[in-house]
């Protein structure tokens, strides 16, 4: 039987990142009742997998098992061409325990300068996983391509948004209105695939 998500279903948003949680709620668009992992006291699992898809499934399954409810998780990150795809799945970890993204963006710039390359192209990836407490799960992946700018610009969004200009645009994700980012982001691309699979 195909897996389907009926409107009005309660979903646990298995993230502890407030910026990401806001975007997930915007994408889910009043279609579902959302409970946050934080409000259910679900701890953050260790992200032990080596891919976005693997870590998204791990987070969704963990939250589904602990809550007994259907859970949705996102694993995402910034990949820089001249850095062979780094920081990639380590995007959150590059900000250190204090989650200092000014530091993480400075590290990206310093590493780029070290390479001597003038290639500033990069892409964001989002893997979105939905897991049912009794076992099945679905995962999809979306990307958005762009170029990095230094210094960063804008205070909207979160994480690496100030340094990322999506292809075909002039504003960084940090300068765009949230709705503009939500219409084209890696998370939105993944979400379209999830809709096709589950709604
Ligand atoms: P959860 O695991 O609790 O969801 P997290 O922040 O640890 O929170 P990830 O492991 O998926 O999440 O790390 C993704 C990091 O990549 C995130 O902390 C951001 O710094 C960055 N990132 C992902 N999507 C982004 C976006 O849309 N804009 C800017 N940075 C983003």
py3Dmol code that shows the C-alpha trace and the ligand (Angstrom):
import py3Dmol

protein = """\
ATOM      1  CA  UNK A   1       0.000   0.000   0.000  1.00  0.00           C
ATOM      2  CA  UNK A   2       1.449   3.450  -0.847  1.00  0.00           C
ATOM      3  CA  UNK A   3       2.433   5.676   2.080  1.00  0.00           C
ATOM      4  CA  UNK A   4       0.258   8.764   2.268  1.00  0.00           C
ATOM      5  CA  UNK A   5       0.093  11.739   4.586  1.00  0.00           C
ATOM      6  CA  UNK A   6      -3.441  13.007   5.143  1.00  0.00           C
ATOM      7  CA  UNK A   7      -3.990  16.747   5.741  1.00  0.00           C
ATOM      8  CA  UNK A   8      -4.340  17.552   9.432  1.00  0.00           C
ATOM      9  CA  UNK A   9      -1.996  14.742  10.528  1.00  0.00           C
ATOM     10  CA  UNK A  10       0.219  15.654  13.479  1.00  0.00           C
ATOM     11  CA  UNK A  11       3.900  15.621  12.510  1.00  0.00           C
ATOM     12  CA  UNK A  12       6.915  15.967  14.759  1.00  0.00           C
ATOM     13  CA  UNK A  13       9.459  18.367  13.242  1.00  0.00           C
ATOM     14  CA  UNK A  14      12.644  16.571  14.256  1.00  0.00           C
ATOM     15  CA  UNK A  15      14.980  19.556  14.363  1.00  0.00           C
ATOM     16  CA  UNK A  16      16.609  21.599  17.099  1.00  0.00           C
ATOM     17  CA  UNK A  17      17.587  24.391  14.690  1.00  0.00           C
ATOM     18  CA  UNK A  18      15.043  27.254  15.050  1.00  0.00           C
ATOM     19  CA  UNK A  19      15.818  28.736  11.597  1.00  0.00           C
ATOM     20  CA  UNK A  20      15.206  25.403   9.941  1.00  0.00           C
ATOM     21  CA  UNK A  21      12.081  24.728  12.032  1.00  0.00           C
ATOM     22  CA  UNK A  22      10.579  28.030  10.855  1.00  0.00           C
ATOM     23  CA  UNK A  23      11.195  27.125   7.203  1.00  0.00           C
ATOM     24  CA  UNK A  24       9.735  23.638   7.644  1.00  0.00           C
ATOM     25  CA  UNK A  25       6.598  25.086   9.215  1.00  0.00           C
ATOM     26  CA  UNK A  26       6.296  27.590   6.324  1.00  0.00           C
ATOM     27  CA  UNK A  27       6.627  24.764   3.783  1.00  0.00           C
ATOM     28  CA  UNK A  28       4.140  22.550   5.585  1.00  0.00           C
ATOM     29  CA  UNK A  29       1.859  25.520   5.149  1.00  0.00           C
ATOM     30  CA  UNK A  30      -0.992  24.866   7.567  1.00  0.00           C
ATOM     31  CA  UNK A  31      -1.488  21.423   6.040  1.00  0.00           C
ATOM     32  CA  UNK A  32      -0.387  19.574   9.189  1.00  0.00           C
ATOM     33  CA  UNK A  33      -0.290  20.031  12.947  1.00  0.00           C
ATOM     34  CA  UNK A  34       3.378  20.469  13.873  1.00  0.00           C
ATOM     35  CA  UNK A  35       4.971  19.532  17.176  1.00  0.00           C
ATOM     36  CA  UNK A  36       8.592  20.460  17.728  1.00  0.00           C
ATOM     37  CA  UNK A  37      11.135  17.893  18.911  1.00  0.00           C
ATOM     38  CA  UNK A  38      12.155  20.375  21.621  1.00  0.00           C
ATOM     39  CA  UNK A  39       8.629  20.634  23.040  1.00  0.00           C
ATOM     40  CA  UNK A  40       8.507  16.823  23.274  1.00  0.00           C
ATOM     41  CA  UNK A  41      11.927  16.679  24.995  1.00  0.00           C
ATOM     42  CA  UNK A  42      13.338  14.555  22.202  1.00  0.00           C
ATOM     43  CA  UNK A  43      17.125  14.811  22.444  1.00  0.00           C
ATOM     44  CA  UNK A  44      19.324  15.492  19.406  1.00  0.00           C
ATOM     45  CA  UNK A  45      20.701  12.197  18.078  1.00  0.00           C
ATOM     46  CA  UNK A  46      24.352  11.886  17.032  1.00  0.00           C
ATOM     47  CA  UNK A  47      24.575  12.335  13.265  1.00  0.00           C
ATOM     48  CA  UNK A  48      26.666   9.246  12.588  1.00  0.00           C
ATOM     49  CA  UNK A  49      25.870   8.687   8.899  1.00  0.00           C
ATOM     50  CA  UNK A  50      28.094   9.843   6.043  1.00  0.00           C
ATOM     51  CA  UNK A  51      25.386  11.302   3.762  1.00  0.00           C
ATOM     52  CA  UNK A  52      22.595  13.889   4.022  1.00  0.00           C
ATOM     53  CA  UNK A  53      20.069  11.159   3.220  1.00  0.00           C
ATOM     54  CA  UNK A  54      21.445   8.849   5.910  1.00  0.00           C
ATOM     55  CA  UNK A  55      21.401  11.541   8.584  1.00  0.00           C
ATOM     56  CA  UNK A  56      17.895  12.756   7.645  1.00  0.00           C
ATOM     57  CA  UNK A  57      16.567   9.191   7.980  1.00  0.00           C
ATOM     58  CA  UNK A  58      18.405   8.734  11.274  1.00  0.00           C
ATOM     59  CA  UNK A  59      16.878  11.928  12.730  1.00  0.00           C
ATOM     60  CA  UNK A  60      13.342  11.176  11.487  1.00  0.00           C
ATOM     61  CA  UNK A  61      13.407   7.562  12.735  1.00  0.00           C
ATOM     62  CA  UNK A  62      14.801   8.611  16.109  1.00  0.00           C
ATOM     63  CA  UNK A  63      12.018  11.188  16.632  1.00  0.00           C
ATOM     64  CA  UNK A  64       9.298   8.799  15.367  1.00  0.00           C
ATOM     65  CA  UNK A  65      10.420   6.038  17.711  1.00  0.00           C
ATOM     66  CA  UNK A  66      10.632   8.309  20.754  1.00  0.00           C
ATOM     67  CA  UNK A  67       7.370  10.177  20.124  1.00  0.00           C
ATOM     68  CA  UNK A  68       5.236   7.405  18.654  1.00  0.00           C
ATOM     69  CA  UNK A  69       4.230   9.884  15.922  1.00  0.00           C
ATOM     70  CA  UNK A  70       5.099  10.487  12.287  1.00  0.00           C
ATOM     71  CA  UNK A  71       8.251  12.629  12.165  1.00  0.00           C
ATOM     72  CA  UNK A  72       9.868  14.812   9.513  1.00  0.00           C
ATOM     73  CA  UNK A  73      13.567  15.665   9.572  1.00  0.00           C
ATOM     74  CA  UNK A  74      15.912  17.707   7.394  1.00  0.00           C
ATOM     75  CA  UNK A  75      19.627  17.157   7.029  1.00  0.00           C
ATOM     76  CA  UNK A  76      21.240  19.876   5.038  1.00  0.00           C
ATOM     77  CA  UNK A  77      24.404  21.802   4.362  1.00  0.00           C
ATOM     78  CA  UNK A  78      26.548  23.957   2.153  1.00  0.00           C
ATOM     79  CA  UNK A  79      28.965  22.358  -0.316  1.00  0.00           C
ATOM     80  CA  UNK A  80      31.716  24.409  -1.935  1.00  0.00           C
ATOM     81  CA  UNK A  81      33.057  23.267  -5.302  1.00  0.00           C
ATOM     82  CA  UNK A  82      36.640  24.456  -4.724  1.00  0.00           C
ATOM     83  CA  UNK A  83      36.663  22.713  -1.331  1.00  0.00           C
ATOM     84  CA  UNK A  84      35.660  19.364  -2.847  1.00  0.00           C
ATOM     85  CA  UNK A  85      32.158  19.668  -1.381  1.00  0.00           C
ATOM     86  CA  UNK A  86      33.159  20.748   2.152  1.00  0.00           C
ATOM     87  CA  UNK A  87      31.753  21.553   4.651  1.00  0.00           C
ATOM     88  CA  UNK A  88      28.838  19.382   3.337  1.00  0.00           C
ATOM     89  CA  UNK A  89      27.417  17.151   6.072  1.00  0.00           C
ATOM     90  CA  UNK A  90      29.764  18.898   8.518  1.00  0.00           C
ATOM     91  CA  UNK A  91      28.160  22.335   7.910  1.00  0.00           C
ATOM     92  CA  UNK A  92      26.728  22.614  11.429  1.00  0.00           C
ATOM     93  CA  UNK A  93      29.928  21.246  12.979  1.00  0.00           C
ATOM     94  CA  UNK A  94      32.101  23.919  11.278  1.00  0.00           C
ATOM     95  CA  UNK A  95      30.312  26.450  13.509  1.00  0.00           C
ATOM     96  CA  UNK A  96      31.625  24.721  16.647  1.00  0.00           C
ATOM     97  CA  UNK A  97      29.751  24.006  19.873  1.00  0.00           C
ATOM     98  CA  UNK A  98      28.657  27.654  20.202  1.00  0.00           C
ATOM     99  CA  UNK A  99      27.053  27.464  16.714  1.00  0.00           C
ATOM    100  CA  UNK A 100      28.923  30.564  15.619  1.00  0.00           C
ATOM    101  CA  UNK A 101      28.179  30.926  11.900  1.00  0.00           C
ATOM    102  CA  UNK A 102      30.257  34.093  11.543  1.00  0.00           C
ATOM    103  CA  UNK A 103      33.174  31.825  12.444  1.00  0.00           C
ATOM    104  CA  UNK A 104      32.003  29.082  10.076  1.00  0.00           C
ATOM    105  CA  UNK A 105      31.672  31.557   7.168  1.00  0.00           C
ATOM    106  CA  UNK A 106      35.120  32.983   7.933  1.00  0.00           C
ATOM    107  CA  UNK A 107      36.484  29.437   7.842  1.00  0.00           C
ATOM    108  CA  UNK A 108      34.943  28.854   4.406  1.00  0.00           C
ATOM    109  CA  UNK A 109      36.516  32.090   3.142  1.00  0.00           C
ATOM    110  CA  UNK A 110      39.935  31.241   4.649  1.00  0.00           C
ATOM    111  CA  UNK A 111      39.888  27.729   3.135  1.00  0.00           C
ATOM    112  CA  UNK A 112      38.916  29.160  -0.248  1.00  0.00           C
ATOM    113  CA  UNK A 113      41.791  31.653  -0.136  1.00  0.00           C
ATOM    114  CA  UNK A 114      44.176  28.809   0.778  1.00  0.00           C
ATOM    115  CA  UNK A 115      43.184  26.864  -2.344  1.00  0.00           C
ATOM    116  CA  UNK A 116      44.127  29.812  -4.583  1.00  0.00           C
ATOM    117  CA  UNK A 117      41.055  29.033  -6.695  1.00  0.00           C
ATOM    118  CA  UNK A 118      38.772  31.825  -7.858  1.00  0.00           C
ATOM    119  CA  UNK A 119      35.860  29.409  -8.244  1.00  0.00           C
ATOM    120  CA  UNK A 120      33.210  30.620  -5.801  1.00  0.00           C
ATOM    121  CA  UNK A 121      30.451  28.231  -6.863  1.00  0.00           C
ATOM    122  CA  UNK A 122      28.616  26.279  -4.187  1.00  0.00           C
ATOM    123  CA  UNK A 123      25.360  24.514  -3.548  1.00  0.00           C
ATOM    124  CA  UNK A 124      23.016  23.816  -0.671  1.00  0.00           C
ATOM    125  CA  UNK A 125      21.548  20.327  -0.207  1.00  0.00           C
ATOM    126  CA  UNK A 126      18.507  19.359   1.853  1.00  0.00           C
ATOM    127  CA  UNK A 127      17.504  15.759   2.491  1.00  0.00           C
ATOM    128  CA  UNK A 128      13.976  15.531   3.907  1.00  0.00           C
ATOM    129  CA  UNK A 129      12.908  12.302   5.571  1.00  0.00           C
ATOM    130  CA  UNK A 130       9.513  11.261   6.906  1.00  0.00           C
ATOM    131  CA  UNK A 131       9.402   8.260   9.239  1.00  0.00           C
ATOM    132  CA  UNK A 132       6.467   6.346  10.696  1.00  0.00           C
ATOM    133  CA  UNK A 133       6.851   4.994  14.228  1.00  0.00           C
ATOM    134  CA  UNK A 134       6.132   1.466  13.031  1.00  0.00           C
ATOM    135  CA  UNK A 135       8.925   1.382  10.494  1.00  0.00           C
ATOM    136  CA  UNK A 136       8.540   2.739   6.969  1.00  0.00           C
ATOM    137  CA  UNK A 137      10.225   5.923   5.909  1.00  0.00           C
ATOM    138  CA  UNK A 138      10.645   8.036   2.797  1.00  0.00           C
ATOM    139  CA  UNK A 139      13.540  10.332   1.936  1.00  0.00           C
ATOM    140  CA  UNK A 140      14.112  12.845  -0.874  1.00  0.00           C
ATOM    141  CA  UNK A 141      16.859  15.336  -1.686  1.00  0.00           C
ATOM    142  CA  UNK A 142      16.871  18.827  -3.192  1.00  0.00           C
ATOM    143  CA  UNK A 143      19.680  21.190  -4.144  1.00  0.00           C
ATOM    144  CA  UNK A 144      20.047  24.845  -5.099  1.00  0.00           C
ATOM    145  CA  UNK A 145      23.169  26.157  -6.850  1.00  0.00           C
ATOM    146  CA  UNK A 146      24.780  29.543  -6.465  1.00  0.00           C
ATOM    147  CA  UNK A 147      27.941  31.517  -5.721  1.00  0.00           C
ATOM    148  CA  UNK A 148      29.537  32.658  -2.488  1.00  0.00           C
ATOM    149  CA  UNK A 149      30.206  36.320  -1.660  1.00  0.00           C
ATOM    150  CA  UNK A 150      32.462  37.768   1.030  1.00  0.00           C
ATOM    151  CA  UNK A 151      31.755  39.614   3.209  1.00  0.00           C
ATOM    152  CA  UNK A 152      28.314  38.148   3.798  1.00  0.00           C
ATOM    153  CA  UNK A 153      25.223  40.321   3.376  1.00  0.00           C
ATOM    154  CA  UNK A 154      21.828  40.372   5.101  1.00  0.00           C
ATOM    155  CA  UNK A 155      20.380  39.307   8.422  1.00  0.00           C
ATOM    156  CA  UNK A 156      17.483  37.093   7.302  1.00  0.00           C
ATOM    157  CA  UNK A 157      17.533  33.320   7.311  1.00  0.00           C
ATOM    158  CA  UNK A 158      20.177  31.407   9.256  1.00  0.00           C
ATOM    159  CA  UNK A 159      23.495  29.587   9.002  1.00  0.00           C
ATOM    160  CA  UNK A 160      25.398  30.338   5.782  1.00  0.00           C
ATOM    161  CA  UNK A 161      22.591  32.409   4.180  1.00  0.00           C
ATOM    162  CA  UNK A 162      24.520  35.732   4.170  1.00  0.00           C
ATOM    163  CA  UNK A 163      27.251  34.398   1.837  1.00  0.00           C
ATOM    164  CA  UNK A 164      25.049  32.505  -0.666  1.00  0.00           C
ATOM    165  CA  UNK A 165      23.671  34.106  -3.844  1.00  0.00           C
ATOM    166  CA  UNK A 166      21.447  31.643  -5.741  1.00  0.00           C
ATOM    167  CA  UNK A 167      22.140  31.414  -9.467  1.00  0.00           C
ATOM    168  CA  UNK A 168      20.207  34.014 -11.468  1.00  0.00           C
ATOM    169  CA  UNK A 169      19.728  36.349  -8.477  1.00  0.00           C
ATOM    170  CA  UNK A 170      21.614  39.318  -6.998  1.00  0.00           C
ATOM    171  CA  UNK A 171      20.537  39.086  -3.374  1.00  0.00           C
ATOM    172  CA  UNK A 172      21.977  36.638  -0.878  1.00  0.00           C
ATOM    173  CA  UNK A 173      19.588  34.304   0.954  1.00  0.00           C
ATOM    174  CA  UNK A 174      20.347  36.513   3.973  1.00  0.00           C
ATOM    175  CA  UNK A 175      19.003  39.581   2.125  1.00  0.00           C
ATOM    176  CA  UNK A 176      15.905  37.953   0.619  1.00  0.00           C
ATOM    177  CA  UNK A 177      12.497  37.987   2.232  1.00  0.00           C
ATOM    178  CA  UNK A 178      11.857  34.592   3.832  1.00  0.00           C
ATOM    179  CA  UNK A 179       9.080  33.848   1.309  1.00  0.00           C
ATOM    180  CA  UNK A 180      11.486  34.449  -1.607  1.00  0.00           C
ATOM    181  CA  UNK A 181      14.032  32.027  -0.174  1.00  0.00           C
ATOM    182  CA  UNK A 182      11.268  29.507   0.635  1.00  0.00           C
ATOM    183  CA  UNK A 183      10.151  29.582  -3.013  1.00  0.00           C
ATOM    184  CA  UNK A 184      13.534  28.461  -4.393  1.00  0.00           C
ATOM    185  CA  UNK A 185      15.618  26.902  -1.626  1.00  0.00           C
ATOM    186  CA  UNK A 186      17.098  23.401  -1.503  1.00  0.00           C
ATOM    187  CA  UNK A 187      14.484  22.687   1.193  1.00  0.00           C
ATOM    188  CA  UNK A 188      11.667  23.826  -1.117  1.00  0.00           C
ATOM    189  CA  UNK A 189      12.994  21.651  -3.968  1.00  0.00           C
ATOM    190  CA  UNK A 190      13.133  18.637  -1.637  1.00  0.00           C
ATOM    191  CA  UNK A 191       9.676  19.470  -0.322  1.00  0.00           C
ATOM    192  CA  UNK A 192       8.169  19.433  -3.842  1.00  0.00           C
ATOM    193  CA  UNK A 193       9.525  15.902  -4.249  1.00  0.00           C
ATOM    194  CA  UNK A 194       8.093  14.901  -0.881  1.00  0.00           C
ATOM    195  CA  UNK A 195       4.687  16.248  -1.905  1.00  0.00           C
ATOM    196  CA  UNK A 196       4.802  14.212  -5.088  1.00  0.00           C
ATOM    197  CA  UNK A 197       5.683  11.120  -3.063  1.00  0.00           C
ATOM    198  CA  UNK A 198       3.338  11.457  -0.100  1.00  0.00           C
ATOM    199  CA  UNK A 199       0.482  13.939  -0.505  1.00  0.00           C
TER     200      UNK A 199
END
"""
ligand_1 = """\
31
LIG
P 19.058 19.636 13.350
O 19.987 18.499 13.061
O 18.533 19.628 14.751
O 17.969 19.772 12.326
P 21.351 21.261 12.619
O 21.580 22.732 12.531
O 22.372 20.444 13.363
O 19.897 21.034 13.265
P 22.116 19.927 10.200
O 22.879 18.874 10.905
O 21.256 19.501 9.044
O 21.145 20.687 11.203
O 23.116 21.052 9.766
C 22.836 21.850 8.693
C 23.649 23.115 8.759
O 23.832 23.570 7.412
C 22.866 24.189 9.474
O 23.250 24.292 10.833
C 23.194 25.434 8.676
O 24.304 26.040 9.174
C 23.516 24.913 7.281
N 22.335 25.108 6.460
C 21.400 24.196 6.087
N 20.419 24.766 5.414
C 20.696 26.063 5.353
C 20.041 27.182 4.813
O 18.852 27.067 4.240
N 20.623 28.358 4.939
C 21.802 28.509 5.557
N 22.481 27.519 6.124
C 21.936 26.298 6.025
"""
view = py3Dmol.view(width=600, height=400)
view.addModel(protein, "pdb")
view.setStyle({"model": 0}, {"cartoon": {"style": "trace"}})
view.addModel(ligand_1, "xyz")
view.setStyle({"model": 1}, {"stick": {}})
view.zoomTo()
view.show()
